[in-house]
Amino acid sequence: MKILVSGAGAAGLCAGIDLARAGHTVEIVERADHLRVNGSPIDVRGDALETARGMGILDAVRAHRITMTEQTMFVDRSSEAVAPLVTQEIDDSPDDVELPREDLMTILRQALPAEVDLRFTESIATLVDDGSRVAVTFASGREAGYDVVVGADGVHSAVRRLVFGPEREFTEHLGVYVAIGDAPGQATPGNRTTEILNLPGRFAGVARYRDKALGIFEFRSGPIDYDHHDRAAQKRILAEAFAGIEDWKVPELIKTAQDDPELYFDAIALIHVPAWHRGRVVLIGDAAHCATPMAGRGTSLALLGAWALTEELGRHGDDLEAAFSAYERRQRPYATAAQEFARGGADLVVPATWEAIEARNTRLRAAQPL
C-alpha cells in the first residue's frame, strides 16, 4: 500500500521503518525543518526491548546507554540533599535502557530504509477519505492520494483534529506544565545525575548526562490558553511561573531556558481517544494515547505501536478495519497501564505545599534500603 505518515518523531520514524520493510511505499511528512533531538533522555523498556531487537536496533540502543551511578536527588536551597528518588517510585521494569534522545533519533533515522520519502517543512492541511483512498492536501499546496494515513504527529496531532475532532475532546490535563532547555553552564562530564529543588507547586532541576546538562522545570497550573507553536509565549509563561524566585540555581536555569531556541514546553496531559482509527486513517504514539513524560514510556509505546500496526496490516491485508482493530487490542493495554502510572507523578515530583514536600521527603528517606 501507499502509506502517508504524519510526524517524524519516534512513532513516525518507527512506523516508516517497519512499514517500508514490510513492503509498503511510505512517505513521512514533518512540520519542522529537522528531527527533534532536544529534551531529556528517554527509556526503552519492557516488551519494547524485544521490538527494538526485531527492528535490528537493540544493539545500537544499548551501545548508547547512559550509565546511572547516582539516584535523582531532591535538594534544599543550599544544594544539600534532602531525599533520594527511590527507583521503585518511577520504574516498574527491571530491564530499562536509558539513552539520550538525540542518539535514539539518529539510530532511527539511520535505520529508515532509503526508499522512504522523508519530507521536512511539510504538513497536512486537509484529508478526505472516500472509502477507497485518502486525498490529502498539504500546507505547501501539493496534493496526493494514499491508501492509509498514519497520524504519528504527537499530542497536538493535526491528523486527530482533522479526522476525529478538536483536541479538547480528548485531553485530560493533569494540572502541570513542563519545560526542558539546555543548561550548558551546569554540565559536568560523567554519568547520569539529577538534582531537583522543590517549592510549593513548582520544581526546578538539573539533569546531567555525559557532557550535557538540561534545566528541567515543572509547575502546577490549570489549562493556559496559548499557541503551542509560539515559543516566545512559552518562554514568557515559564518566566512568569518562576518570577521572583531567587533560590538555588533557579534564576540561572531560567535564563538558560530563555536562551535556548529549541526550548521544549507543554502541558502534562493524557490523550484519550475512544477509537484510534476511522476509515483509512489510524493514530499511533502520543496522537493516540499520550501518557505524558511522567510515565517515562512514550518511546516504548511508539516502538510497540508501530510494530503492532505493521504486523496486523500484514495479517489482514486489505481488511483495514480488522487490521486496525487488532492493532488497538494489542496496544491499548500498554497505553492504559502507562497512563495509570503517570497519574501519581505530580504528587511525587511537584507537591503542592511545603507540608506535602516534607511528607514526600520523609517517605522517600524511610524507603531507602538499609
C-alpha positions in Angstrom: 0.0 0.0 0.0 0.9 3.6 -0.3 1.0 5.0 3.2 1.5 8.6 4.5 2.9 9.0 8.0 2.4 12.4 9.6 5.1 13.2 12.1 8.8 12.3 12.2 9.1 11.7 15.9 9.9 8.3 17.4 6.5 6.9 16.5 6.6 8.3 12.9 10.2 7.0 12.2 9.4 3.6 13.7 6.3 3.4 11.5 8.4 4.4 8.5 11.0 1.7 9.3 8.5 -1.1 10.0 6.0 -0.4 7.2 8.7 0.1 4.5 10.4 -3.1 5.5 7.1 -4.9 5.2 6.9 -3.8 1.5 4.7 -0.7 1.7 5.5 2.6 -0.1 6.0 5.1 2.7 6.1 8.9 2.8 6.7 10.8 6.1 6.0 14.5 6.4 7.3 16.6 9.3 6.1 20.1 10.1 9.5 21.2 11.5 12.7 21.6 9.4 14.6 19.0 11.3 14.2 16.0 13.6 13.5 16.9 17.2 16.6 15.8 19.2 16.3 18.1 22.2 14.8 17.1 25.5 15.6 14.8 28.4 17.0 11.3 27.9 14.4 8.6 27.1 13.8 5.0 28.0 13.3 1.8 26.1 11.9 -0.8 28.5 9.9 -4.0 28.9 8.5 -5.5 25.7 9.7 -2.6 23.6 13.3 -4.0 24.0 12.2 -7.1 22.1 10.6 -4.9 19.5 13.9 -3.0 19.2 15.6 -6.3 18.7 13.1 -7.2 15.9 13.8 -3.8 14.3 17.6 -4.6 14.4 18.4 -1.5 16.5 18.7 -3.1 20.0 22.5 -3.3 19.9 22.8 0.3 18.9 20.3 1.4 21.6 22.3 -0.5 24.2 25.6 0.9 22.9 24.3 4.4 23.6 23.0 3.6 27.1 23.6 6.1 29.8 25.1 4.5 32.9 23.3 5.7 36.1 25.6 5.9 39.1 23.5 8.1 41.3 19.8 8.4 42.0 17.8 11.5 41.4 18.2 13.7 44.4 15.9 16.3 45.9 17.9 19.2 47.3 17.2 22.3 49.5 18.0 25.9 48.8 21.7 25.4 49.8 22.1 22.3 47.5 22.1 19.9 50.4 20.5 16.6 49.7 17.2 16.1 51.5 15.8 12.9 49.9 16.7 10.5 47.0 14.1 9.4 44.5 13.7 5.7 45.1 13.9 3.7 41.9 10.7 1.8 42.5 8.8 5.1 42.5 9.5 5.7 38.8 10.4 2.3 37.3 8.3 -0.8 37.2 10.5 -2.5 34.6 13.6 -4.5 35.6 15.2 -4.1 32.2 15.4 -0.4 31.3 17.7 1.2 28.8 18.0 5.0 29.1 19.8 6.8 26.3 19.9 10.4 25.0 17.0 11.4 22.8 19.4 12.6 20.1 21.1 9.2 20.0 17.8 7.4 19.6 16.6 9.7 16.8 19.9 9.2 15.0 19.6 5.5 15.3 16.1 5.5 13.9 17.0 7.9 11.1 19.9 5.7 10.1 17.6 2.6 10.2 15.0 4.3 7.9 15.0 2.5 4.5 16.4 4.7 1.7 13.2 4.4 -0.3 11.2 6.1 2.4 10.4 9.7 1.3 11.0 11.9 4.4 9.9 15.5 3.8 10.5 18.3 6.2 8.6 21.6 6.5 5.6 19.8 5.2 2.3 19.1 6.9 -1.3 18.0 6.2 -3.8 20.7 5.6 -6.9 18.7 4.6 -7.9 15.0 4.5 -10.7 13.5 2.5 -11.4 9.7 2.9 -13.8 8.5 0.2 -13.6 4.9 1.4 -11.2 3.7 -1.3 -8.5 6.4 -1.0 -7.4 9.3 1.2 -7.0 12.6 -0.7 -4.5 14.8 1.1 -3.8 18.5 0.5 -0.6 19.7 2.1 0.3 23.1 3.6 2.6 23.6 0.6 -0.3 23.2 -1.8 0.8 19.8 -3.0 -1.9 17.1 -3.4 -1.6 13.4 -3.3 -3.6 10.2 -2.6 -2.9 7.4 -0.2 -4.3 4.0 0.8 -3.6 4.7 4.5 -2.8 7.8 6.6 -1.0 7.2 9.9 -1.2 10.1 12.4 2.0 10.0 14.4 2.1 13.7 15.0 2.1 13.9 18.7 -0.1 15.2 21.5 -1.2 18.1 19.3 -1.9 15.9 16.3 -3.3 17.6 13.3 -4.5 14.3 11.9 -6.5 13.6 15.0 -8.0 17.1 14.9 -8.9 16.8 11.2 -10.4 13.3 11.4 -11.5 12.7 15.0 -12.3 16.2 16.3 -10.9 19.1 18.4 -8.0 18.4 20.8 -10.0 19.4 23.8 -12.3 16.5 23.4 -9.5 14.0 24.0 -7.3 15.8 26.5 -7.1 15.2 30.3 -5.0 18.0 31.7 -3.1 16.8 34.8 -2.6 20.3 36.2 1.1 20.6 35.5 3.3 22.2 32.8 6.9 21.1 31.9 9.8 22.8 30.3 13.2 21.5 29.3 16.1 23.6 28.0 19.8 23.3 27.5 21.9 24.4 30.6 25.5 24.2 29.3 26.9 26.1 32.3 25.8 23.2 34.5 27.5 20.4 32.6 29.9 18.2 34.5 31.2 15.3 32.3 30.3 11.9 33.7 27.4 9.6 34.4 23.8 10.4 34.9 22.8 12.7 37.9 19.8 14.8 38.6 19.2 17.4 41.3 15.7 18.9 42.0 14.7 21.8 44.1 11.0 21.8 45.2 9.0 24.8 46.1 5.2 24.5 46.6 3.7 23.7 43.2 7.0 24.0 41.4 10.3 22.4 40.8 13.5 23.4 39.0 16.1 20.8 38.3 19.4 20.0 36.6 19.7 16.7 34.7 23.3 15.8 33.7 24.5 13.1 31.5 27.8 12.6 29.6 29.0 16.2 28.8 25.5 17.7 28.7 23.1 19.4 31.2 19.5 20.3 31.0 17.4 22.6 33.0 14.1 20.9 33.8 11.0 22.8 35.2 7.5 21.8 36.3 4.8 23.9 37.8 1.2 23.4 38.7 -1.4 25.3 36.8 -4.8 24.9 35.2 -5.0 25.0 31.4 -3.3 28.0 29.9 -4.5 29.5 26.6 -1.6 29.9 24.3 -0.4 28.9 20.8 1.7 25.7 21.3 3.7 26.7 18.3 4.6 30.1 19.8 7.9 29.6 21.6 8.1 33.2 22.7 4.7 32.7 24.5 6.1 29.5 26.1 9.2 31.3 27.4 7.0 34.1 28.8 4.8 31.6 30.7 7.8 29.8 32.1 9.4 33.0 33.3 6.1 34.2 34.9 5.8 30.8 36.7 9.2 31.3 38.4 9.2 35.1 38.7 10.7 36.4 41.9 12.3 33.1 42.9 16.0 33.6 43.7 16.5 30.3 45.4 19.3 27.8 44.5 20.1 27.9 40.7 16.7 28.9 39.6 17.5 32.4 38.1 20.4 30.9 36.1 18.4 28.0 34.9 15.5 30.2 33.8 18.0 32.4 32.0 19.5 29.5 30.1 16.0 28.2 29.2 15.1 31.6 27.8 18.3 31.5 25.7 17.5 28.0 24.2 16.0 28.4 20.7 14.8 24.7 21.0 13.1 25.0 24.4 10.5 22.2 25.0 7.4 23.4 26.7 4.0 21.8 27.1 1.2 20.8 29.4 1.4 17.4 31.0 -1.8 15.9 29.7 -3.2 12.5 28.9 -4.8 11.8 25.5 -7.8 9.5 25.4 -9.3 8.6 22.0 -12.2 6.1 22.2 -11.1 4.5 18.9 -7.7 5.1 17.2 -8.9 4.5 13.7 -11.6 5.8 11.4 -11.8 4.6 7.8 -8.4 4.6 6.3 -6.8 6.8 9.0 -5.1 5.4 12.1 -3.4 7.0 15.1 -0.2 5.8 16.8 2.0 7.1 19.6 1.1 10.3 21.6 -1.5 11.2 19.0 -3.5 8.1 20.1 -2.6 7.7 23.7 -0.2 10.2 25.2 0.9 9.1 28.7 2.9 12.2 29.4 6.6 12.4 30.3 5.7 11.4 33.8 5.1 7.9 32.6 8.6 7.5 31.0 7.0 5.2 28.5 6.3 7.3 25.4 9.2 5.9 23.3 8.4 2.3 24.3 4.8 2.9 23.3 5.9 4.3 20.0 8.1 1.2 19.2 5.4 -1.2 20.3 2.6 0.6 18.4 4.3 0.9 15.1 5.4 -2.7 15.2 1.9 -4.0 16.1 0.3 -1.8 13.4 2.7 -3.2 10.8 2.2 -6.8 11.8 -1.6 -6.5 11.8 -1.7 -4.9 8.4 0.4 -7.8 7.2 -2.0 -10.3 8.7 -5.2 -8.8 7.5 -4.3 -7.5 4.0 -6.9 -5.2 2.5 -9.3 -5.6 5.6 -8.2 -2.3 7.2 -10.9 -2.4 9.8 -9.8 -5.8 11.0 -6.1 -4.8 11.0 -6.7 -1.5 12.9 -8.9 -3.2 15.4 -6.4 -5.9 16.1 -3.6 -3.3 16.5 -5.8 -1.4 19.0 -6.5 -4.6 21.0 -2.7 -5.3 21.3 -1.6 -1.8 22.0 -4.3 -0.4 24.3 -3.3 -2.4 27.4 0.2 -0.9 27.2 -1.2 2.6 26.8 -3.7 2.2 29.7 -1.0 0.9 32.0 1.3 3.8 31.1 -1.4 6.4 31.7 -2.3 5.0 35.1 1.4 5.0 36.1 1.6 8.7 35.1 -1.3 9.8 37.3 0.6 9.9 40.6 3.5 11.8 39.1 2.5 15.3 40.1 2.2 14.5 43.8 5.6 12.8 43.7 7.6 15.5 41.9 5.6 18.7 42.3 3.9 18.6 45.8 1.5 21.5 46.2 2.5 22.6 49.7 5.6 22.8 52.0 3.8 20.2 54.2 3.4 17.9 51.2 7.0 18.3 50.2 8.3 17.4 53.6 5.9 14.4 53.8 7.2 13.2 50.5 10.8 13.6 51.6 10.2 11.8 54.8 8.6 8.9 52.9 11.4 8.7 50.4 14.1 8.7 53.2 12.3 5.9 55.0 12.1 3.8 51.8 15.8 3.7 51.4 17.4 0.3 51.8 19.5 -0.1 55.0 
